[in-house]
Amino acid sequence: MRNYLLFSFLAALTFMLHSCSTASGGAGTYGSPNMGGPSAEVRAAEIASEPTGNFYYGRRYFVKKTRFWGYLRKPRQSADTAKLVIFNESKKLNPDRLPETGPRAERYGFDQNYEYKIYGYYTGDKVYEVNSNQILPEFMLTGYELVNRNPGWLFSPRDHYNPQYINLRPAL
């Protein structure tokens, strides 16, 4: 019993210390903001004036070893409504369907944070993404157009991207 309590205490302490650490050694849970971009007011105005149509705005979100694609939202909807999705690529391969090794610009995930117009539809199925332990909606990809290679933050000007961790999520 004593060993179990000691182990539990050490496990809890380790978790708390890890949760408090930052990627950049200081500001916030995940580090200082590092995605850049406009003010929240400018972003809201950009979204309010977006073209609408039969597509979604997609933001690529690459985290090492995961197989989700990124976040999709309807035109003129804030990123807070975006859903993290897994693409079904049986009709169209995703924009960065490349090998996972090689020069950075020529490998899977090269387009981290690129913004696209994404064409297709939700299949209604859910897919288990084993490396992030999430059940995510499946989206049948039928096409895409690059909109912006450097749109800046996704959910908040305080966003911090770290390719090792799933740390960008909609505000709750």
C-alpha positions in Angstrom: 0.0 0.0 0.0 2.8 2.4 0.9 4.5 1.8 -2.5 1.2 2.4 -4.3 0.7 5.7 -2.5 4.3 6.8 -3.2 4.0 5.8 -6.8 0.6 7.7 -7.1 2.1 10.8 -5.5 5.2 10.8 -7.8 3.0 10.2 -10.9 0.7 13.1 -9.9 3.7 15.4 -9.2 5.3 14.5 -12.5 2.1 15.2 -14.4 1.7 18.6 -12.6 5.3 19.6 -13.3 5.0 18.6 -17.0 1.7 20.4 -17.3 3.3 23.6 -16.0 6.3 23.5 -18.2 6.5 25.4 -21.5 8.0 24.8 -24.9 9.7 28.2 -24.8 10.6 28.2 -21.1 8.2 30.8 -19.8 5.0 32.3 -21.0 1.8 30.2 -20.6 1.0 26.6 -20.9 2.6 26.1 -24.3 5.0 29.0 -24.6 4.9 32.4 -26.1 2.7 33.1 -29.1 4.6 32.2 -32.2 2.1 32.2 -35.1 1.8 36.0 -35.8 -1.1 37.4 -37.7 -3.5 40.3 -37.5 -5.4 41.6 -34.4 -8.5 39.8 -33.4 -10.6 42.7 -34.7 -8.9 42.5 -38.1 -9.4 38.8 -38.3 -13.1 39.1 -37.4 -13.5 41.6 -40.2 -11.7 39.4 -42.7 -13.9 36.5 -41.8 -17.1 38.6 -42.0 -16.2 39.6 -45.6 -15.2 36.2 -46.9 -16.6 34.8 -50.1 -19.2 32.1 -49.5 -19.9 29.0 -51.5 -20.1 25.3 -51.4 -16.7 24.8 -49.7 -15.0 25.1 -46.3 -12.0 27.0 -45.2 -9.4 24.6 -44.0 -6.3 25.3 -41.9 -3.6 22.6 -42.1 -2.6 21.5 -38.6 0.4 19.2 -38.6 1.5 17.4 -35.5 4.2 14.7 -35.8 2.9 11.1 -35.9 -0.8 12.1 -36.2 -3.0 11.5 -39.3 -5.7 14.1 -38.9 -5.5 16.8 -41.5 -6.5 20.0 -39.8 -9.4 22.3 -39.0 -12.4 23.0 -41.3 -14.9 25.8 -40.9 -17.8 27.1 -43.0 -17.2 30.5 -44.7 -17.9 33.5 -42.5 -17.8 31.3 -39.3 -15.1 31.9 -36.7 -12.4 29.3 -36.1 -14.1 28.6 -32.8 -16.6 26.6 -34.9 -13.9 24.6 -36.7 -13.7 20.8 -36.6 -10.5 18.8 -36.6 -11.0 16.3 -39.4 -9.5 13.2 -41.0 -9.6 13.3 -44.8 -10.9 10.4 -46.8 -8.6 10.6 -49.8 -10.3 8.0 -52.0 -11.4 10.8 -54.4 -8.6 13.3 -54.0 -5.3 13.2 -52.2 -4.6 15.9 -49.6 -2.3 18.8 -50.5 0.7 17.5 -48.7 0.5 13.8 -49.5 4.2 13.4 -49.7 6.9 11.1 -48.0 7.6 11.9 -44.4 11.3 12.3 -44.9 13.4 14.5 -47.1 13.7 18.3 -47.5 11.2 20.2 -45.4 9.4 21.7 -48.4 9.0 18.3 -50.0 7.6 16.2 -47.1 4.4 15.5 -45.4 3.4 18.4 -43.2 5.3 21.0 -45.2 2.1 23.1 -45.4 1.6 23.5 -41.6 -0.9 26.4 -41.1 -1.6 27.0 -44.8 -5.1 28.1 -45.4 -7.1 26.4 -48.2 -10.6 26.4 -49.7 -11.6 22.7 -49.2 -14.2 21.1 -51.3 -16.1 17.9 -50.3 -18.4 16.8 -47.6 -18.7 15.2 -44.2 -19.4 11.5 -44.7 -21.1 11.1 -41.3 -18.5 8.5 -40.2 -16.2 9.0 -37.3 -12.6 7.8 -37.5 -10.3 6.9 -34.6 -6.9 8.6 -34.8 -4.7 6.3 -32.8 -1.7 8.6 -32.2 -3.9 11.4 -30.7 -6.5 9.0 -29.1 -9.3 11.0 -30.7 -12.4 10.1 -32.6 -12.8 12.6 -35.4 -15.2 13.3 -38.2 -14.3 12.0 -41.6 -14.4 14.4 -44.5 -14.5 13.2 -48.2 -12.0 15.5 -49.9 -12.9 16.3 -53.5 -10.7 19.3 -54.1 -8.8 22.2 -52.7 -7.3 25.6 -53.5 -4.5 27.3 -51.6 -5.7 30.6 -50.1 -2.8 31.8 -47.9 0.6 30.4 -47.0 1.0 32.5 -43.9 -2.4 33.4 -42.4 -1.1 33.7 -38.8 -2.9 32.5 -35.7 -5.8 30.1 -35.9 -7.9 30.5 -32.7 -6.3 33.4 -30.9 -3.5 35.9 -31.2 -2.0 34.0 -28.2 -1.7 30.7 -30.2 1.6 28.8 -29.9 2.3 26.1 -32.4 4.5 23.1 -31.4 4.8 20.2 -33.9 5.2 17.7 -31.0 1.9 18.4 -29.2 -1.7 18.9 -30.0 -2.1 22.3 -28.4 -4.2 24.3 -30.9 -7.9 23.8 -30.1 -11.0 26.0 -30.5 -12.0 28.1 -27.5 -14.6 26.5 -25.3 
